[in-house]
Amino acid sequence: MKQLEKLIKRIYYKVNINLRELGSFDAELYIREIVPINQLVKFYGFYGITSHHPLYFHFSNSNLAGSYFLGKCTVDNSVLYKSDIRGDELKKKGDILHFEGADIALDHDEKISIKNSFLIKTLVHNYSHDPENLEEFIIQNTASTSYANIHGSPVEGCFLGPFSTVDLTTLHDCLIGHFAYIQAGELIHQYVEPGSILISKTDEFDFSFNFSENILNQYISFEIGKKPQGIFIDFVENRKVDFEEVFNVVHRKLPMPVPFGASISRYSVFKGKNWIGENVLIAQRAYLENASLGKGSNAQENCYIIYSTLEGFNVTAHGAKIINANLGLRVFVGFNSFLHGKPGCALVIGKGSIVMPHTIIDLKEPVNIPSDYIVWGYIANQADLERHSMPLEKLSAIDGEIKLGAMKFTGSGSAFVKAFRDRIEHILEANGAFFDGSKFKGHAQKGQNIAYNIIQPYPMGVNKGLYPTIDITL
């Protein structure tokens, strides 16, 4: 295992060098307790093949334990532990990107390129939004920790804390704290504090919110030399064994009949009595228990939907958790949000409402969120809701600045609401929610007939834990 140990040390060095301008930082002190090295030889890697996605994989001098790959991907000198590298939205040759009034055509198919990086239970999805590098979605000299999301965000020389999300943002030499969410175009040499929520578009709007340290530490804390701790970690750890059973079976019968236009990943978990409608997408590592998902809804990677009803065309973004809740039509639940109703403390969300990324709703009394509202922050009761929500119509009317508790918004409210609604519509379209039998195919339909292939590391010797150099193409 000497070569694997050497590789890991090299990655730590690369990350630390890139972050040296942000002060004393040692990635090893944060990571080594999360994944003991013996874990890296226990699990196989696997990749998907479909007729809808270009086939090209290159792996060299890397460990891929428990990780999944789809689309064009290259991995060099990296460690990927139980991560999902999902390249089903990469741009293709001839596609046009519109940027600041210019139309830029791609000369080649885009690929995800991971170099000198350590990704732990991390999702990589979407495509590069960096106009300077459209054909390569780069993740380089970077470490990310449990349940982080790298979504449409090339990252170089960065460290991402647990349950953080970088979304449609190019990052250079940045330290992203745990449970922080960033959508800001580009960041360079920045430290983003834990629990910070920032959505910014130049000359149009800025939305910001910060969780209090007291609240945040209950749900997720992350200290040097310790594993991540808190309610979020306990929640997923308590259900880990259900996923182990799924990954240990080679041939698995799907848990229920698949409706027209829908798809269920064989690497998802179903418990109890569940129902899904047409055009529903259930991604790998999604977890359903006594759940009902209406037509066109989805459960993405690391989503948990438990004792809940989603009426239809609901978007549940990567990492979101919905427990004991009833959601009306077209409710959007953002990345890594935690919606936790309880028996006797019902959570009801009206149609068309937006739950912002990284929102925590953990109820101590029943809460009813009206239709067409936007909510954020921390909500335990009706009084919290009044401080952390507003009608979308009211937000759309803002042109200037508003503060509500720890939330600050400046700019055009109508532009902000339109951007969210347009993106939700795009997500539904990309997921295949509107498929009519011939037109509007999306992920749900394109993932119906997918073949999985397993790859294994060296089992013994100095290369133990490393995967052989592999090139897979058509």
C-alpha angles and dihedrals in degrees: 000000000000095000092052091050089049091050093052092050089051092053092050089052093050093050094046093050091053093049098045093108090062093062133258109348131158116187091194093064090058100040110038094074093049097059118022108208093245088066090065093069098048102073137058126229120229140191134199129232124199135159089242102060130060111254114230128128128165121182125176135167091348144120116229102178112173093344129139129214132194128170127008109340137161123190122187130174092347143123118222115183118191091329130149116226101188114183100173094115099047116132119256133221109284095023115137123227116200113214128167093333095315128109113219119192122207117238093196140021112275120247136193109242118194118185134171092349140132113211119183118194088330129156119220114188147144119033141288114287092188106115089201092061112026100157099052125055097203128203107174138161088357138134123199127182138212117331097351117153123219101189119176087329123125107209130194125180097355141137120211121197125219117295092005122141130206108191128187089336131122110222130197121183096339133152111214116196124223116286092007118142120203130185105160112127097245137003127187126188094347134148111211112199121234113271094019118143115198127172114172137166117183114256092356115067148334125203120184137172134165126202115226113253091238094056095040095052091056090060103031133359128171125191136171112278095010135095117246110277138193144072094311093055093044090051096056095037091055089059099039095102091062090061093045089060091052094050093046093061118083098194114032129181113225112254095237142004111287114235124225113296094003131117134199120196114231085224094063127097125235121185130174121353115336134173130195130183133216120306093015117152120211109183130202115285091022115137125209125181121173089336133150120206118187127215116309096009125132145202111203130197115312092008119141120198111181130173089343140125125217110189098208146299088033119158115213105183126214114300097007119143125205119185128174095350140129116214124192126221118307097005112161120212113191133223117304093353116158114214109180119175118170137207103284091015102075121190114210122178120191125228121286095017124142122221104198120231114277095018118156117208108174107162131219092171135017114287128192115194110201124233119278096020131136119219134186143161125027123339125179100151144005093278090056090050091058090055095044106042146047138178113276088231090059092048090049090057093057118106107169129014136336132174125197115174108306092345121100125185127183130176134025114353091190091056090049094050092044091051091053095046093047091050093049090052090049092050092051090049093047091049091053095246092145098046110143100186097277110024135049099033114180141164094304092058098035091052096053095094107035126150120211124210125194126221126192136201130235105287098206145015133039090321094052109143095019119109120231116256104271133184116188121183141141 
